[in-house]
Amino acid sequence: MRILIFTEGTILTQKNWIGFGREETVRRVRSGTSPDLGYFVDSVPIGNSVEKTGTWAGQGAEIVYLTSRRKREEITVI
């Protein structure tokens, strides 16, 4: 089994956005005014995403990550 996971907003968020609900997160992204957007080095896992993906991998799933980043240095950070 192969599982494709989109990184930003699905398993990762900005560290100072932890605790925001979906509506607030979407509002911040859509506004385009948040200084946090683009600081990928500050991304942190959301909830139990690390444990969940680890469990899937332990059960034999191949985990494939998808990012919207295009620059090599951004992809490496994500």
N, C-alpha and C positions, 0 to 999 in steps of 0.2 A: 504494500500500500504506500502511496506517495501522498503527502499532505503539503499543500501550498499555503503559506502564511504570509500575508501582507504585513510588513513590519510597522511602519508609522501609523499610529492610531489604533492598531489592532493588538499588537503585543508590546509596543513601545510608546511612550509619551514623554513630554518634557518633564524634568524632575519637579519643577514648580507648578505643574498642572495636576499632580497626584491629588485625587479626591474630588476633582471637578466631575460633574455629571456630563453625559453625552451632549446635552443641549449647550452647556457652557463651552465645552471643547469645540463643538461645531461653530458656535458664534465667534470664538477667537480665531479659528482658522479662516472662516469666511471674511472676517473683518480685514485680515491681512495687515493689521496694525500691531500685532503682538511682536515685541522684540525677540520673543523666544523662537519664532519660526526660523529655521535655518541653523540653529545651534544644535546640531545633531549629536555633538559630543556629550551633551547634557541629557540624552535620552536614557530612560530607565524602563525596566519591565513593568507592565501593567498587571496588577493582581497576582494570580498564581500562574502566569503564562510560562515561566521558566519550568515549574514543576509539571505543568500539563504537557509541554512539548517534550520534556524529558521522559515522561511516562509513555507517550506515543512512540518515541524513539526506542525506548526499552522494550516495547511490544513489537518492534521490528519495522516500524514505519520509517520511510525516508522523508525527512523534513526538508522542504525547499522554501527558502525565504525570497519574497518579492519586495522590492523597494522602488519608490519613485525617483530615487536619487540617480543622477547620471554621471556625476564627476567621481572619478576613482577614489579620491580622498574621502568623499562623503560616504561612498559605498563601504569603504574599509571601516569607517567609524561606526556605521549602522551594523 
